[in-house]
């Protein structure tokens, strides 16, 4: 049994960020071979990331950069590679170039296509219209000529947040299944505290981008008597570093570009509160929030779009995306031990919904259903 993957990014990007997870591409070791089509000249050596394939053989096929300018010209090359692999299922994680190539290969081989969506692409387009018009035009092209084909060709579509559902229905009118990202809840609940970190400690984990809105959290620290640790890297690193100095908050805020994935749970476990002022129209339940909940942390996040809280209504403290509101919410937790304990217990209980065993079992079942349906069609 073979699975062919078209990931969002080259695997080396996940390796460098420390985001290599056991059996990520091979739930319950369902497949014997995992083949990854990587749109880069040279990806990471398979031996360094073998765990993402579990017990299966892992093969990474680096085929060079493919983008909106050359994707049609390179199609036959990709089809030839995938035909040689001869997979039983193809999976892709976006409806863009990778998704289009995956769809074409699935059609050529007449095999099931599994599409997973991890962001609200309609909202993403609006953001780029304001901040990066060139990228916005590329996404508008995809919206018209690429995304509809990918989603209509898909035999199965899963989404990691409820807010993505409306996008799927608008583009394809197909149903999608809510399947959260998965995390090892035991790893986070059984973590060890780091004694050298400042207390009380607020932790925030996420890419340093505009939509994560770390500026809000940084400014909120002017009214909080605690230490803030932000773990993440991105294009705004220098800007945020400069802001911290300008506000004279150097002694209250630390920026840490990265932490090894096998150690991140210890940082969560050492904190008193988790906070992130991300865009709730773009993301519903980012992975750091899930990890923080599994660690038993009270959560302070923005008010969700109505009806799209992903079950966090009685679990997290919702705040406006502005410094005073975040400061008030965080201070309320830090000063109220009973509230902190109540929120901690609720976080742990909610985290069970996205335990890796539950999500992994469901993913394996989806693959099983896709293959059974394919076999039934062949019999007919």
Secondary structure, 3 states (H helix, E strand, C coil): CEEEEECCCCHHHHHHCCCCCCCCCCHHHCCCEEEEEECCCCCCCHHHCHHHHCCCEEEEEECCCCCCCCCCCCHHHHHHHHHHHCCCEEEECCCCHHHHHHHHHHHHHCCEEEEEECCCHHHHHHHHHHHCHHHHHHHHHHHHHCHHHHHHHCCEEEECCHHHHHHHHHHHCCCCEECCCCECHHHHHCCCCCCCCCCCEEEEECCCCHHHCHHHHHHHHHHCCCEEEEECCCCCHHHHHHHHHHCCCCCCEEEECCCCCCCHHHHHHHCCEEEECCCCCCCCCCHHHHHHHHCCCEEEEECCCCCCCCCCCCCCEEECCCHHHHHHHHHHHHCCHHHHHHHHHHHHHHHHHHEHHHHHHHHHHHHHHHHHHHHHHHHC
